[in-house]
Amino acid sequence: MISEKYQSLFSHTPDVIVTSPGRINLIGEHLDYNGGWVLPAAIDKKITFAIGKRADNALHLYSMDYENLEIVPLSNIVSSAQSWVNYLLGVVEQFQKEQPLSSGFNLVFGGDVPLGAGLSSSAAVEAGLAFAINELFDLKKPRMELVKLAQRAENQFVGVQCGIMDMFASMMGQAGKVMRLDCRSLEFQYFPFDFKDIKIVLCDSDVKHSLADGQYNIRRKQCEEGVSILQKYDPSVSTLRDVPLSFLKKHRDEMPLLVFQRCQYIVKEIARVEAACKDLERHDLAAFGQKMFETHLGLSHYYEVSCPELDFLVKRAKKNEAVFGSRMMGGGFGGCTINLVKTAAIPQFIEDMKTAYFKKFKIDLKTYVVTISNGTTRLDA
């Protein structure tokens, strides 16, 4: 469908076709900008890009989701009133800073990564376009360099001071495996997630979040404030990863209460991820799932990035014996919960969640059973 739309708009076939997936994160939320570890994976919800070179220096960008064509001169990359365009322009700007493109291009993109659901549709767009441009112009940038470029695009152009996890997961995913990423060193390790009788079910609260509205950046600044206070007592502290819980508690009275609570969640979550990876190595899904519930409690009560709808979904899931773990996922303030559910019980689980959610909020609950998949891929090669 993407390729056909490209041909109908531009009267020739695309030069390159790329798919870029959304992502889940099993545990380790808000740790990427605090120097911790995260445990993401790419999923089988993807955005497809059809791209081809132009003879001039214009960008012709078409969104299937918005049914909208934007035309931008390559020589004048400035923020657009259309928010979806900025995720693309931010990537182009980064290429222009490093190695200006030899021409403009035509682009059609769209897919089935739900928007605003916390599955990082924005990172899938940024990682996918970075990969597509790299292929189209044969720039030979390594994947990890493209990950960093996509992150800079969101930080500098879109204005969200996100960490690197989302772009990394979208670009580097492998089918059937989660990735433990050290967000400080960018070293990573694949862990098999091969529980045959368990599947990942996402429950979409249908509460739309926008991290660009400032709450994400506020949390980041609160963590940085905590670090700056602790550095007075130990100059070697560079991020909250360097902070033992006992050291944090020792200096709690020097911090505003909210700053302490934010830092306490992060320090505990960093320890949880380390322990959770050992649970996976032992195939102890019950212990792993319990840590997911603990993460949600921390995100809701101490980091305060949840909402009543997400809290309700996790509480309801916890009552279900077929659920090993549940928590809100993503930046917060809406989006999805991620649930580890026994495969045989999934239809009943979904029915129960839909019924309870509609009764409480009068919202039809969307659910997605997702499979861990490969990362950004060229389809036409």
Secondary structure, 3 states (H helix, E strand, C coil): CHHHHHHHHHCCCCCEEEEEEEEEECCCCCCHHHCCEECEEEEEEEEEEEEEECCCCEEEEEECCCCEEEEEECCCCCCCCCHHHHHHHHHHHHHHHHCCCCCCEEEEEEECCCCCCCCCHHHHHHHHHHHHHHHHCCCCCCHHHHHHHHHHHHHHHHCCCCCCHHHHHHHHCECCEEEEEECCCCCEEEEECCCCCEEEEEEECCCCCCHHHCHHHHHHHHHHHHHHHHHCCCCCCCCHHHCCHHHHHHCHHHCCHHHHHHHHHHHHHHHHHHHHHHHHHCCCHHHHHHHHHHHHHHHHHCCCCCCHHHHHHHHHHHCCCCEEEEEECCCCCCCEEEEEEEHHHHHHHHHHHHHHHHHHHCCCCEEEEECECCCCEECCC
